[in-house]
């Protein structure tokens, strides 16, 4: 049984919306880690973001390369196959990101560490300025 173009389009829109929501969630996690000098959270958030990005890219590549011109859609196994492929792609992306990926996580983590150091230095400077003002009064 082949799915109609409308239901396929709705499924694609739903999947795109879910991927966007997951990316937004990961970005919020990375930004939250930026305020705190917690190296583990920064590294974890950066790797999760890279895994999500890789997963999105791999899913798009799989979808564009998986269709064979002239093939029947009835033989592909339906949504069960799509779900298994999605899980496989997510697992591959997570594995790639955890072993170094393509370097995006390292760049993000470095930038977040620098920002956290600046924030920490700025907070320490503000505290020292308040302390000096308090002693002058």
Contact map, one row per residue, 1 for C-alpha under 8 A:
11100000000000000000000000000000000000000000000000000000000000000000000001000100000000000000000000000000000000000000000000000000000000000
11110000000000000000000000000000000000000000000000000000000000000000000011000100000000000000000000000000000000000000000000000000000000000
11111011000000000000000000000000000000000000000000000000000000000000000000000100000000000000000000000000000000000000000000000000000000000
01111111000000000000000000000000000000000000000000000000000000000000000000000000000000000000000000000000000000000000000000000000000000000
00111111100000000000000000000000000000000000000000000000000000000000000000000000000000000000000000000000000000000000000000000000000000000
00011111110000000000000000000000000000000000000000000000000000000000000000000000000000000000000000000000000000000000000000000000000000000
00111111111000000000000000000000000000000000000000000000000000000000000000000000000000000000000000000000000000000000000000000000000000000
00111111111100000000000000000000000000000000000000000000000000000000000000000000000000000000000000000000000000000000000000000000000000000
00001111111110000000000000000000000000000000000000000000000000000000000000000000000000000000000000000000000000000000000000000000000000000
00000111111111000000000000000000000000000000000000000000000000000000000000000000000000000000000000000000000000000000000000000000000000000
00000011111111100000000000000000000000000000000000000000000000000000000000000000000000000000000000000000000000000000000000000000000000000
00000001111111110000000000000000000000000000000000000000000000000000000000000000000000000000000000000000000000000000000000000000000000000
00000000111111111000000000000000000000000000000000000000000000000000000000000000000000000000000000000000000000000000000000000000000000000
00000000011111111100000000000000000000000000000000000000000000000000000000000000000000000000000000000000000000000000000000000000000000000
00000000001111111110000000000000000000000000000000000000000000000000000000000000000000000000000000000000000000000000000000000000000000000
00000000000111111111000000000000000000000000000000000000000000000000000000000000000000000000000000000000000000000000000000000000000000000
00000000000011111111100000000000000000000000000000000000000000000000000000000000000000000000000000000000000000000000000000000000000000000
00000000000001111111110000000000000000000000000000000000000000000000000000000000000000000000000000000000000000000000000000000000000000000
00000000000000111111111000000000000000000000000000010001000000000000000000000000000000000000000000000000000000000000000000000000000000000
00000000000000011111111100000000000000000000000000000000000000000000000000000000000000000000000000000000000000000000000000000000000000000
00000000000000001111111110000000000000000000000000000000000000000000000000000000000000000000000000000000000000000000000000000000000000000
00000000000000000111111111000000000000000000000000010000000000000000000000000000000000000000000000000000000000000000000000000000000000000
00000000000000000011111111100000000000000000000010011000000000000000000000000000000000000000000000000000000000000000000000000000000000000
00000000000000000001111111110000000000000000000000000000000000000000000000000000000000000000000000000000000000000000000000000000000000000
00000000000000000000111111111000000000000000000000000000000000000000000000000000000000000000000000000000000000000000000000000000000000000
00000000000000000000011111111100000000000000100110000000000000000000000000000000000000000000000000000000000000000000000000000000000000000
00000000000000000000001111111110000000000000100010000000000000000000000000000000000000000000000000000000000000000000000000000000000000000
00000000000000000000000111111111000000000000000000000000000000000000000000000000000000000000000000000000000000000000000000000000000000000
00000000000000000000000011111111100000000000100000000000000000000000000000000000000000000000000000000000000000000000000000000000000000000
00000000000000000000000001111111110000001100110000000000000000000000000000000000000000000000000000000000000000000000000000000000000000000
00000000000000000000000000111111111000000000000000000000000000000000000000000000000000000000000000000000000000000000000000000000000000000
00000000000000000000000000011111111100000000000000000000000000000000000000000000000000000000000000000000000000000000000000000000000000000
00000000000000000000000000001111111111001100100000000000000000000000000000000000000000000000000000000000000000000000000000000000000000000
00000000000000000000000000000111111110000100000000000000000000000000000000000000000000000000000000000000000000011011000000000000000000000
00000000000000000000000000000011111110000000000000000000000000000000000000000000000000000000000000000000000000000001001000000000000000000
00000000000000000000000000000001111111000000000000000000000000000000000000000000000000000000000000000000000000000001000000000000000000000
00000000000000000000000000000000111111100000000000000000000000000000000000000000000000000000000000000000000000001001100100000000000000000
00000000000000000000000000000000100111111100000000000000000000000000000000000000000000000000000000000000000000000000000000000000000000000
00000000000000000000000000000000000011111110000000000000000000000000000000000000000000000000000000000000000000001000000000000000000000000
00000000000000000000000000000000000001111111000000000000000000000000000000000000000000000000000000000000000000000000000000000000000000000
00000000000000000000000000000100100001111111100000000000000000000000000000000000000000000000000000000000000000000000000000000000000000000
00000000000000000000000000000100110001111111110000000000000000000000000000000000000000000000000000000000000010011000000000000000000000000
00000000000000000000000000000000000000111111111000000000000000000000000000000000000000000000000000000000110010000000000000000000000000000
00000000000000000000000000000000000000011111111100000000000000000000000000000000000000000000000000000000000000000000000000000000000000000
00000000000000000000000001101100100000001111111110000000000000000000000000000000000000000000000000000000000000000000000000000000000000000
00000000000000000000000000000100000000000111111111000000000000000000000000000000000000000000000000000001110110000000000000000000000000000
00000000000000000000000000000000000000000011111111100000000000000000000000000000000000000000000011000000100000000000000000000000000000000
00000000000000000000000001000000000000000001111111110000000000000000000000000000000000000000010010000000000000000000000000000000000000000
00000000000000000000001001100000000000000000111111111000000000000000000000000000000000000000000000000000100000000000000000000000000000000
00000000000000000000000000000000000000000000011111111100000000000000000000000000000000000000000010001001100000000000000000000000000000000
00000000000000000000000000000000000000000000001111111110000000000000000000000000000000000100111111001000000000000000000000000000000000000
00000000000000000010011000000000000000000000000111111111000000000000000000000000000000000100110000000000000000000000000000000000000000000
00000000000000000000001000000000000000000000000011111111100000000000000000000000000000000000000000000000000000000000000000000000000000000
00000000000000000000000000000000000000000000000001111111110000000000000000000000000000000000100010000000000000000000000000000000000000000
00000000000000000000000000000000000000000000000000111111111000000000000000000000000000001101110000000000000000000000000000000000000000000
00000000000000000010000000000000000000000000000000011111111100000000000000000000000000000000000000000000000000000000000000000000000000000
00000000000000000000000000000000000000000000000000001111111110000000000000000000000000000000000000000000000000000000000000000000000000000
00000000000000000000000000000000000000000000000000000111111111000000000000000000000000001000100000000000000000000000000000000000000000000
00000000000000000000000000000000000000000000000000000011111111100000000000000000000001001000000000000000000000000000000000000000000000000
00000000000000000000000000000000000000000000000000000001111111110000000000000000000000000000000000000000000000000000000000000000000000000
00000000000000000000000000000000000000000000000000000000111111111000000000000000000000000000000000000000000000000000000000000000000000000
00000000000000000000000000000000000000000000000000000000011111111100000000000000000000000000000000000000000000000000000000000000000000000
00000000000000000000000000000000000000000000000000000000001111111110000000000000000000000000000000000000000000000000000000000000000000000
00000000000000000000000000000000000000000000000000000000000111111110000000000000000000000000000000000000000000000000000000000000000000000
00000000000000000000000000000000000000000000000000000000000011111111000000000000000000000000000000000000000000000000000000000000000000000
00000000000000000000000000000000000000000000000000000000000001111111000000000000000000000000000000000000000000000000000000000000000000000
00000000000000000000000000000000000000000000000000000000000000111111101000000000000000000000000000000000000000000000000000000000000000000
00000000000000000000000000000000000000000000000000000000000000001111111000000000000000000000000000000000000000000000000000000000000000000
00000000000000000000000000000000000000000000000000000000000000000011111000000000000000000000000000000000000000000000000000000000000000000
00000000000000000000000000000000000000000000000000000000000000000001111100000000000000000000000000000000000000000000000000000000000000000
00000000000000000000000000000000000000000000000000000000000000000011111110000000000000000000000000000000000000000000000000000000000000000
00000000000000000000000000000000000000000000000000000000000000000000011111110000000000000000000000000000000000000000000000000000000000000
01000000000000000000000000000000000000000000000000000000000000000000001111110000000000000000000000000000000000000000000000000000000000000
11000000000000000000000000000000000000000000000000000000000000000000000111111100000000000000000000000000000000000000000000000000000000000
00000000000000000000000000000000000000000000000000000000000000000000000111111000000000000000000000000000000000000000000000000000000000000
00000000000000000000000000000000000000000000000000000000000000000000000111111100100000000000000000000000000000000000000000000000000000000
00000000000000000000000000000000000000000000000000000000000000000000000001111111100000000000000000000000000000000000000000000000000000000
11100000000000000000000000000000000000000000000000000000000000000000000001011111110000000000000000000000000000000000000000000000000000000
00000000000000000000000000000000000000000000000000000000000000000000000000001111111000000000000000000000000000000000000000000000000000000
00000000000000000000000000000000000000000000000000000000000000000000000000001111111100000000000000000000000000000000000000000000000000000
00000000000000000000000000000000000000000000000000000000000000000000000000011111111110000000000000000000000000000000000000000000000000000
00000000000000000000000000000000000000000000000000000000000000000000000000000111111111000000000000000000000000000000000000000000000000000
00000000000000000000000000000000000000000000000000000000000000000000000000000011111111100000000000000000000000000000000000000000000000000
00000000000000000000000000000000000000000000000000000000000000000000000000000001111111110000000000000000000000000000000000000000000000000
00000000000000000000000000000000000000000000000000000000000000000000000000000000111111111000000000000000000000000000000000000000000000000
00000000000000000000000000000000000000000000000000000000001000000000000000000000011111111100000000000000000000000000000000000000000000000
00000000000000000000000000000000000000000000000000000000000000000000000000000000001111111110000000000000000000000000000000000000000000000
00000000000000000000000000000000000000000000000000000000000000000000000000000000000111111111000000000000000000000000000000000000000000000
00000000000000000000000000000000000000000000000000000010011000000000000000000000000011111111100000000000000000000000000000000000000000000
00000000000000000000000000000000000000000000000000110010000000000000000000000000000001111111110000000000000000000000000000000000000000000
00000000000000000000000000000000000000000000000000000000000000000000000000000000000000111111111000000000000000000000000000000000000000000
00000000000000000000000000000000000000000000000000000010000000000000000000000000000000011111111100000000000000000000000000000000000000000
00000000000000000000000000000000000000000000000000110110010000000000000000000000000000001111111110000000000000000000000000000000000000000
00000000000000000000000000000000000000000000000100110010000000000000000000000000000000000111111111000000000000000000000000000000000000000
00000000000000000000000000000000000000000000000000100000000000000000000000000000000000000011111111100000000000000000000000000000000000000
00000000000000000000000000000000000000000000000000100000000000000000000000000000000000000001111111111100000000000000000000000000000000000
00000000000000000000000000000000000000000000001101100100000000000000000000000000000000000000111111111100100000000000000000000000000000000
00000000000000000000000000000000000000000000001000100000000000000000000000000000000000000000011111111000000000000000000000000000000000000
00000000000000000000000000000000000000000000000000000000000000000000000000000000000000000000001111111000000000000000000000000000000000000
00000000000000000000000000000000000000000000000000000000000000000000000000000000000000000000000111111110110000000000000000000000000000000
00000000000000000000000000000000000000000000000001100000000000000000000000000000000000000000000111111111100000000000000000000000000000000
00000000000000000000000000000000000000000000000000000000000000000000000000000000000000000000000110011111100000000000000000000000000000000
00000000000000000000000000000000000000000000000000000000000000000000000000000000000000000000000000011111111000000000000000000000000000000
00000000000000000000000000000000000000000000010001000000000000000000000000000000000000000000000000001111111100000000000000000000000000000
00000000000000000000000000000000000000000010011011000000000000000000000000000000000000000000000010011111111110000000000000000000000000000
00000000000000000000000000000000000000000010010000000000000000000000000000000000000000000000000000010011111111000000000000000000000000000
00000000000000000000000000000000000000000000000000000000000000000000000000000000000000000000000000000011111111100000000000000000000000000
00000000000000000000000000000000000000000000010000000000000000000000000000000000000000000000000000000001111111110000000000000000000000000
00000000000000000000000000000000000000000110010000000000000000000000000000000000000000000000000000000000111111111000000000000000000000000
00000000000000000000000000000000000000000000000000000000000000000000000000000000000000000000000000000000011111111100000000000000000000000
00000000000000000000000000000000000000000000000000000000000000000000000000000000000000000000000000000000001111111110000000000000000000000
00000000000000000000000000000000010000000100000000000000000000000000000000000000000000000000000000000000000111111111000000000000000000000
00000000000000000000000000000000010010100100000000000000000000000000000000000000000000000000000000000000000011111111100000000000000000000
00000000000000000000000000000000000000000000000000000000000000000000000000000000000000000000000000000000000001111111110000000000000000000
00000000000000000000000000000000010000000000000000000000000000000000000000000000000000000000000000000000000000111111111000000000000000000
00000000000000000000000000000000011110000000000000000000000000000000000000000000000000000000000000000000000000011111111100000000000000000
00000000000000000000000000000000000010000000000000000000000000000000000000000000000000000000000000000000000000001111111110000000000000000
00000000000000000000000000000000000000000000000000000000000000000000000000000000000000000000000000000000000000000111111111000000000000000
00000000000000000000000000000000001000000000000000000000000000000000000000000000000000000000000000000000000000000011111111100000000000000
00000000000000000000000000000000000010000000000000000000000000000000000000000000000000000000000000000000000000000001111111110000000000000
00000000000000000000000000000000000000000000000000000000000000000000000000000000000000000000000000000000000000000000111111111000000000000
00000000000000000000000000000000000000000000000000000000000000000000000000000000000000000000000000000000000000000000011111111100000000000
00000000000000000000000000000000000000000000000000000000000000000000000000000000000000000000000000000000000000000000001111111110000000000
00000000000000000000000000000000000000000000000000000000000000000000000000000000000000000000000000000000000000000000000111111111000000000
00000000000000000000000000000000000000000000000000000000000000000000000000000000000000000000000000000000000000000000000011111111100000000
00000000000000000000000000000000000000000000000000000000000000000000000000000000000000000000000000000000000000000000000001111111110000000
00000000000000000000000000000000000000000000000000000000000000000000000000000000000000000000000000000000000000000000000000111111111000000
00000000000000000000000000000000000000000000000000000000000000000000000000000000000000000000000000000000000000000000000000011111111100000
00000000000000000000000000000000000000000000000000000000000000000000000000000000000000000000000000000000000000000000000000001111111110000
00000000000000000000000000000000000000000000000000000000000000000000000000000000000000000000000000000000000000000000000000000111111111000
00000000000000000000000000000000000000000000000000000000000000000000000000000000000000000000000000000000000000000000000000000011111111100
00000000000000000000000000000000000000000000000000000000000000000000000000000000000000000000000000000000000000000000000000000001111111110
00000000000000000000000000000000000000000000000000000000000000000000000000000000000000000000000000000000000000000000000000000000111111111
00000000000000000000000000000000000000000000000000000000000000000000000000000000000000000000000000000000000000000000000000000000011111111
00000000000000000000000000000000000000000000000000000000000000000000000000000000000000000000000000000000000000000000000000000000001111111
00000000000000000000000000000000000000000000000000000000000000000000000000000000000000000000000000000000000000000000000000000000000111111
00000000000000000000000000000000000000000000000000000000000000000000000000000000000000000000000000000000000000000000000000000000000011111
